[in-house]
């Protein structure tokens, strides 16, 4: 299969649930090596590392549930695994809509830490660095993933596989169960959504400067400076998942956002703010009493923050380990 973003790896899945005892099988290393590519695809489709790992694990379980002779007859195990993973993700996306309706407050994708700050061994007994399985590029930024959430499941699958990973439409057709022409239309529709909902953004250096100044003003509780650093039409969206206190609806307007930030600082005098890479872009991490409580991603333009996405749901912050942060 053709790939645009190459995420092939050599992660050994022998010994994991559903794949134990197959390392000596011919081609087992190649099959295991597909895991990184599959995790990268599944995360972009689902916006959750945990769900992505579950989807890929299920695909491997189905692969090894087949008789060995049937597996050996498959011309391209990678294509088979991608098809199954894509179908599993499509099913998850379909059921996610109902789950999101019951979700408390806004739902945001799970933010990714930078490679050097990933929580190794934080999930199960896997001690491999999971950050190495997901390339931190534009397609994992909060702004990109939030727009993906506005697409239908089929649009999202067609767009991610074609525009991000460069799969052909005939290949995608086998995953979504539609004709190649229909898949082309799905990707075009998704592209129009992306163009309509994405807004101009500052360079990485420009965003980093805005984030740095916001941090300084927030620490100083300088509301005047904060208001000046926030676009008058800025929007802040917070995700607490009903597990921690936060606003349930987006806060609109730079002045209102600044007031909210100052109120948070007043309630948590021991809050420690750190400039960190969030999903490959400049962001802020807030720690309270040694625990990562908040991860914020930013979009900015002309020296002001235009969008802030605040993730406070502790279930989405398990990869952010305080011990891995450097002062």
N, C-alpha and C positions, 0 to 999 in steps of 0.2 A: 504494500500500500504506500501511497505517496505521503510524505510528511513535510510540513513547513517548519513548525517548531519542533525540533528534535529533542525528545525527552527520554530517549532510551537510557536505561541504566542497567546495572548488574546486581540489583538487590536480590539476595538469596532468600526465597520464600520457603525453602525446605524447612520443615519443622513447624511452620505456622499451621493454624487450624485449617484443615481441608487439603493441605498440600504435603503433609508429612510422608516420608518414605518414598519420594519420587525423584530424589536428586540423582540417582544413578540411571534414570531412564534416558534413552537417547533424546537429545533436544531439550532436556529439562532446563538447562542453563538459559537457552534462548527463550523458553516460555517464561521463566522467572524474570528474565531481563525486560519483559514487557511491562512489568509492574509499575515502573516509574512513569512510563507513557500513560498508562491507564489511570493512575492516581491523578496525574495532571489534567487529563480530560474530565474525570469524574468531579474533581474539585470545582472546575470552572462551570460545570453543569449544575452542581448542587449547592455551591457556596458554603460547604461544610467539609472540613477535613475528616471528621468522624464518619459522616455519611459516605464520603468518597471512599474511605478505606473499607467500609462495610460493603459497598457496591462492588469494589474490585475483588474483595475476598469471596463474595458470593459467586462472581464470575469464575474465579479459580476453583471454587468448590464444584461448580457445574462442569468445569473442564475435567477435573480428576474423577468426577463421578461416572464419566464415560468409560467403557471398556478400553483397555490399552490399545487394542487393534483399531478402534474407531478414532482414537486420538492420533495414532500414527498415520491414519489415512487423510488427516486434515492437511492440506497443502500449505496453509499459512496460519499457524496457531495464533499469531498476533492479530490477524484479521478476525479470527473467530472470537478471541477474547475481547477485542474492541467492539464487535457487534453485540455480544452478550452484555458487556458493561454498559454500552449505550442504551440498550433496551431496558436494563435494570434502572438506569438513571431516568429514563423516560417515564417509567412506572412511578418512581419516587417523586418526580416533578409533578405528575398528575395528582398524586395523593397529597402532595405538599400544599396545594391550594386550599384544600379543606382544613389542613392543620394550621395554616397561616390565618385562617378566619377565626380560629380559636386562640391564636397567640395573643398574649397581653401586650398591647402597645405595638410599636413599629418593629418589623423584622429586618435585621441587617445581616449580610453575609459574615462569616467568621473571618476576622482579620488575621493575616499571616505575619509572623515575626520575620526578621531578617535571619539569614542562615546561622550566624554566630550566636543568636539569642533564642534558638528553638529549644523547646523542652525535650531533650532526648529521654526516651524511655517513659514519657508521660502517659502513654496509652498502652495498656497490656504489658507484655514482656518484650516488645519490639525495641531493641536498642539501636537500630539503624537511625540515622538522621533523617527524619521525614521531610525536612526542608529540601533535601537534595532531590526529592521526588517531584517537587513543584517549582518550575522556573518562575522567578519573580519578575514578570514583565508587565506591560500595560494591561494584559488581559486578566490580571488578578487584583488590580487596584479597586478600591471601594467604588469609585465613580463608574468604572466599567461593569463591575458585578451588579451594582444597583440597577443599571439600565437593563442588564440581562434579565433581572427579575420582572421587568415589564413585558417580556415576551411570552408567547405561548410555549409550552414544553417542546413542541415540534420545531418551532422557530429557533429556540435556544440551541437545541441539539444540532440542527442544520447549520446554524451560524457558527457555533463554536468549532464544530468538526471541519467545516470548510474554510472559514476565514482565519481561524487561529491555527488549526493543525493541518490544513491543506489536504484534507481528504476529498476525493472526487465525489460528485453527486451520485453516480451509480453505487459507490460504496455506502454513502449515507442512506440511499434508498433502502438498502437491505436492513438498516437499523430502524428507521422510522416507519417502514412498511408503506412507503409511497413511491411514486415514479420518480426518476431522476429529474424530470421537468418540474414536478411538484416540489421537490426538494430545492431546486434552484429558486423557485418562487418564494419558498419559506425563508431562504437565506436573504433574498432581496428585500422581503418585508422586514426581516430583522435588521437589516442594514439601514433601512429607512427609519426605523425606530431609534437606532443608535445615533443617526445623524440628527434626528429631531430632538432627542432628549439630552444629548451630550452638549456641554457648553464649553466655550474657549477656556483654556487654563494656562496658568503661568508655567514656566519651565521648572524643572526640579529644584534648581538653585533658587528661583523666585519663591517657590512654595516653602522651601526650607527657611528662607529669611522671614517670611510671614509667620511661620510656626514659631521661630525663635523669639520674635517680638511679642507674639501672643503669650508665650510662656512667661516672658519677663513681666509683661503687664499684669498677667493673672497672678503671678507670685507677689507682685507689689500691690495687688488689689486696686490697681489704677483703672477705674472704670472709664475715665476720659480717654486714656490711651487705648483701651480695649475697643471702645466704640469706633475710634479712628482706624483700627486695624480690621474691622469687620465691615463688609459691604452693607450699605443700608438695606439691601434686599436679601441679605444672607439668610440661609436656612440651616438650622441644626436639628438633626434627627437622632434620637437616642433609642437604644435597644437594651432593655433590662430584663425582658422576658417574663416579667411578673415576679422575678426572683429577688430583685433589688429595687430600691426606690429610684425612679427617674420620671421625666415627663413622658406622657403616653402619646402625645401628638407633637409634630415638628414645631419648633420655636422659630418664628419668622421675624426678621428684622434685626439689624445689628445691635440696636440699643437693648432690645429685650434679651438677646443672647448674652450680651455683656452683663446685664443685671443677673441673669441666671448663673453665670460663671462666678461672679462675685459672691452670690449667695452660697454656692457650693464651697467656695474657699472659706467662707465664714463658718460653715458647719463642720468643716474638716481641717482644723488648724495644722494638723500634722501631715497634710497631703504633700507628697513629693512628686514633682513633675520632671519627666525625662524626655529629651528629644530622641525619638527612635524612628527607624524605618518601619512603616506600617504598610504591609502588602506592597513593598517595593517603592513607597513614596514617603516623603517627610510627614511625620505625625508626632503625637504626644502620648506618653504613657503616664498614668497617675497611679502611684503606690500609696497605700494607707496602712500604716503599721506593718510595713514589710510585705504587704500583699498587693499584687496588681489588681486594682479595682476598676480601672477604666482604660480603654485604648481608643484614641481618637484619630481619625483620618481627616485630611483637609484637602479642599480644592481652593485655589486662589487665582486672582487676576488683578493686575495693576496695583500690587502691593497690599491687597486686602483679601481676607478669607471670604469666599463666596458660599461654600458648603462645608459643614462639619458633620461627620458621622461618628457618633459616640456609642461604643459597644461596652455595656456594663454587665450583660448576662454572664455570670461566672462560668456557665457551661461552654461559652464561646471563648473563654480566656485561659483554658487549661494549658495551652501551648506557651503561654507567657509566664515564665518562671522567674521570680525575683532574683534568685541566685545567679541567673545567667546574665543579668544586666551589669554593665560596667559603669562605675561612677564617672 
